[in-house]
Amino acid sequence: MHAPPSQKSFIDAQSRGADHIAPDCAGQNFYAVDRGLRDLLRLYLEPNDFRRLEPHFDRLGALAGGRLDELARAADKHPPVLNARDRFGRDEDWIDYHSSYREMEKIAFGDFQFHAMSHRAGTLGMDRPLPAVAKYALQYLFVQAEFGLMCPISVTDTSIHLIRKFASAELKDYLLPRMLSDDPATLWKGTQFMTERAGGSDVGAIETVARCEDGVWRLSGDKWFCSHADGDVALLLARPEGAPAGTRGLALFALPRLLKDGRRNAYRIVRLKDKLGTRSMASGEIRLEGAVAYLVGDAERGLKQMMEQVNLSRLSHGVRASAMMRRCVNEAMVCARSRMAFGKTIIEYPLLRRQLLKIAVPSEQSLSMFLFAASAMDRANAGSKEAADTLRILTPLLKFRACRDNIPVATGAMEVRGGNGYIEEWVHARLVRDAHIGVLWEGTSNINALDIVTRAVGKSRAHRALEAALTKLLDEAAAVPQVFRKRLRLALDRTLAFAERVAAEPALEEDARQAASSLYHITSAILMTWEAAQPGADARRVLYARFVLEHRLSPQDPLAPQAGEWEREAAEIVFGERQVGLPEIAGLLS
Ligand SMILES: Cc1cc2nc3c(=O)[nH]c(=O)nc-3n(C[C@H](O)[C@H](O)[C@H](O)COP(=O)(O)OP(=O)(O)OC[C@H]3O[C@@H](n4cnc5c(N)ncnc54)[C@H](O)[C@@H]3O)c2cc1C
């Protein structure tokens, strides 16, 4: 049916107006458009695993750019609501979620079974648990659409890990079948309540008390930050009566939401937090009123056991930051290639391209870092001590730096879109809001930087395992001009010496973040160089490595021009459509 002339001209004018507005990523397949991810999964996964899992990466990539993205947008607009009592006045607190959140849960826990994929066979058609590389790649794709729900997904996964590793046979028999279920309707999801008013970073200040009566542990206290507040099984730390003060006296407990007879356990969600970001997911405050809990593992090693969950969460947080940065790159590129200003698409302007590099390079760094960390986890799980040591330092490095980078990257991508980026209809506002939590939960930037320098370097000497791994990769990158590899080697030696010095001299504690950042940058630069040198890989990764070397690991004069001729050529290649090989790039590496 034709529209009447007057209405038609109105419609024409409207669609002409819409032409001026740059599109977003709606409808993209986030796997198909991600050259870096596709290439690197071939490098970091066994060929058989890659072949079997690629259809799932592709399917999730399409969902993330499509239905999942629509659902995430709706869930952000309709945050969860706490009901304190039922209509009879009973303290049956429960949380209502929007239907969009429930549909996302079905995709995550039912279809992909993120929570179980590391723990049992049978997810995504695999006859064994998925390798860590595949799990984190799937998290990366999911979070490009939805960030908030990844908290309950990941914390269920990591709670299962703790129960499997430390719980008694009886507790495992009780909890694991419920927590590993593939039916979202009956599944028991996990969560972690650690932080109290007295201490987030200072865990030893925890005041929650555990009392054992007739063989049953009962907990009393107040947990101040409880994400996924209505999780079915919470892992938490409490101090058994008479245990010493500080972290030594903390024991690990599993707190079920429902008792064995089906009644509600004796704790209450007092209120939900009104948060800057992660709005789709419920974070609350919990009051424990003599709640029944099960001791997990050794009562004197509570924090040590809990740190396994914290470290797994830290790795996942790095992956989530990487995912959000990738979404920023995707959005910024779509916009930059179509938005017109002063008669040209904005990507044609050198100054804008420089801004795009500041979005793209940290994103690519984090991709290499998390895949390398995940492959170290796979090797560590297979028994490699070197890989376990490498993972020890990679985990806080990724958490610290990727989460920090996510903030300027999100703001930068918003700026590329201009004023529309500030409007809540577009994804950027959510990306900016969500980016900030990464530097807070599971250890702030300072806490992670101190963990890297004081413990991973100073105590565990894990940087030496990292050095050995990076040396091997540099040797294997023989296709890259030697002059560039030598510069990387020199930067690696200087970084390691710097980190050791900061670890050894308490007066240098203020340099912990600088040392941690340098370790992250040199590691990612060497990884990207090695990756670029592999047959069939995207050679442009070595250009990202040079940007890191020049801008993060070399002296800068703020009063001299920063962008050399090589940078202009490199930007042309990075943002060009042309496939390039290492020989064409070699001239830009000296
Ligand atoms: C939305 C949200 C959800 C959360 N969900 C959970 C959850 O599910 N479970 C849970 O257990 N916790 C959760 N948390 C809590 C979070 O992990 C803590 O907020 C975080 O660990 C910081 O603790 P804090 O708030 O007590 O800050 P503090 O520890 O008081 O830190 C304040 C500042 O002091 C700095 N600082 C502290 N110690 C040192 C030091 N030694 N050297 C230098 N600087 C230092 C910190 O870096 C920070 O900048 C959540 C927080 C938020 C915001």
The ligand as an SDF file (V2000), in Angstrom:
LIG
                    3D

 53 58  0  0  0  0  0  0  0  0999 V2000
   28.3130   -3.4710   42.7150 C   0  0  0  0  0  0  0  0  0  0  0  0
   29.1670   -4.2080   43.6690 C   0  0  0  0  0  0  0  0  0  0  0  0
   28.9930   -5.5540   43.8390 C   0  0  0  0  0  0  0  0  0  0  0  0
   29.7740   -6.2600   44.7420 C   0  0  0  0  0  0  0  0  0  0  0  0
   29.5450   -7.5970   44.9200 N   0  0  0  0  0  0  0  0  0  0  0  0
   30.2240   -8.2770   45.8830 C   0  0  0  0  0  0  0  0  0  0  0  0
   29.9270   -9.6460   46.1560 C   0  0  0  0  0  0  0  0  0  0  0  0
   29.0920  -10.2730   45.5230 O   0  0  0  0  0  0  0  0  0  0  0  0
   30.5930  -10.2620   47.1490 N   0  0  0  0  0  0  0  0  0  0  0  0
   31.5420   -9.6280   47.8850 C   0  0  0  0  0  0  0  0  0  0  0  0
   32.1230  -10.2390   48.7520 O   0  0  0  0  0  0  0  0  0  0  0  0
   31.8470   -8.3230   47.6330 N   0  0  0  0  0  0  0  0  0  0  0  0
   31.2180   -7.6400   46.6500 C   0  0  0  0  0  0  0  0  0  0  0  0
   31.5070   -6.3270   46.3990 N   0  0  0  0  0  0  0  0  0  0  0  0
   32.4600   -5.6460   47.2610 C   0  0  0  0  0  0  0  0  0  0  0  0
   33.7920   -5.3380   46.6290 C   0  0  0  0  0  0  0  0  0  0  0  0
   34.5200   -6.5030   46.4110 O   0  0  0  0  0  0  0  0  0  0  0  0
   34.4960   -4.3540   47.5710 C   0  0  0  0  0  0  0  0  0  0  0  0
   33.7720   -3.1410   47.5170 O   0  0  0  0  0  0  0  0  0  0  0  0
   35.9300   -4.1490   47.2130 C   0  0  0  0  0  0  0  0  0  0  0  0
   36.6690   -5.3060   47.4980 O   0  0  0  0  0  0  0  0  0  0  0  0
   36.5540   -2.9550   47.9740 C   0  0  0  0  0  0  0  0  0  0  0  0
   36.3210   -3.0520   49.3320 O   0  0  0  0  0  0  0  0  0  0  0  0
   35.7310   -1.8000   50.1480 P   0  0  0  0  0  0  0  0  0  0  0  0
   34.5020   -1.3490   49.4440 O   0  0  0  0  0  0  0  0  0  0  0  0
   35.5930   -2.2050   51.5570 O   0  0  0  0  0  0  0  0  0  0  0  0
   36.8100   -0.6810   49.9850 O   0  0  0  0  0  0  0  0  0  0  0  0
   38.1090   -0.4960   50.8970 P   0  0  0  0  0  0  0  0  0  0  0  0
   38.7400   -1.8370   51.0990 O   0  0  0  0  0  0  0  0  0  0  0  0
   37.7620    0.2920   52.0880 O   0  0  0  0  0  0  0  0  0  0  0  0
   39.0410    0.3630   49.9380 O   0  0  0  0  0  0  0  0  0  0  0  0
   38.9460    1.7760   49.8200 C   0  0  0  0  0  0  0  0  0  0  0  0
   40.1560    2.2690   49.0430 C   0  0  0  0  0  0  0  0  0  0  0  0
   41.3300    1.9650   49.7830 O   0  0  0  0  0  0  0  0  0  0  0  0
   42.2700    1.3180   48.9740 C   0  0  0  0  0  0  0  0  0  0  0  0
   43.0850    0.4180   49.8010 N   0  0  0  0  0  0  0  0  0  0  0  0
   42.6820   -0.5000   50.6980 C   0  0  0  0  0  0  0  0  0  0  0  0
   43.7330   -1.1400   51.2290 N   0  0  0  0  0  0  0  0  0  0  0  0
   44.8500   -0.6140   50.6520 C   0  0  0  0  0  0  0  0  0  0  0  0
   46.2450   -0.8420   50.7710 C   0  0  0  0  0  0  0  0  0  0  0  0
   46.7270   -1.7950   51.5760 N   0  0  0  0  0  0  0  0  0  0  0  0
   47.0920   -0.0970   50.0190 N   0  0  0  0  0  0  0  0  0  0  0  0
   46.6170    0.8460   49.1750 C   0  0  0  0  0  0  0  0  0  0  0  0
   45.3170    1.1030   49.0180 N   0  0  0  0  0  0  0  0  0  0  0  0
   44.4270    0.3840   49.7400 C   0  0  0  0  0  0  0  0  0  0  0  0
   41.4540    0.5660   47.9400 C   0  0  0  0  0  0  0  0  0  0  0  0
   42.2310    0.3190   46.7630 O   0  0  0  0  0  0  0  0  0  0  0  0
   40.3140    1.5550   47.7020 C   0  0  0  0  0  0  0  0  0  0  0  0
   40.7020    2.4840   46.7240 O   0  0  0  0  0  0  0  0  0  0  0  0
   30.7690   -5.5960   45.4800 C   0  0  0  0  0  0  0  0  0  0  0  0
   30.9670   -4.2270   45.2910 C   0  0  0  0  0  0  0  0  0  0  0  0
   30.1830   -3.5450   44.4110 C   0  0  0  0  0  0  0  0  0  0  0  0
   30.3890   -2.0630   44.2360 C   0  0  0  0  0  0  0  0  0  0  0  0
  1  2  1  0
  2  3  1  0
  2 52  2  0
  3  4  2  0
  4  5  1  0
  4 50  1  0
  5  6  2  0
  6  7  1  0
  6 13  1  0
  7  8  2  0
  7  9  1  0
  9 10  1  0
 10 11  2  0
 10 12  1  0
 12 13  2  0
 13 14  1  0
 14 15  1  0
 14 50  1  0
 15 16  1  0
 16 17  1  0
 16 18  1  0
 18 19  1  0
 18 20  1  0
 20 21  1  0
 20 22  1  0
 22 23  1  0
 23 24  1  0
 24 25  2  0
 24 26  1  0
 24 27  1  0
 27 28  1  0
 28 29  2  0
 28 30  1  0
 28 31  1  0
 31 32  1  0
 32 33  1  0
 33 34  1  0
 33 48  1  0
 34 35  1  0
 35 36  1  0
 35 46  1  0
 36 37  1  0
 36 45  1  0
 37 38  2  0
 38 39  1  0
 39 40  1  0
 39 45  2  0
 40 41  1  0
 40 42  2  0
 42 43  1  0
 43 44  2  0
 44 45  1  0
 46 47  1  0
 46 48  1  0
 48 49  1  0
 50 51  2  0
 51 52  1  0
 52 53  1  0
M  END
$$$$
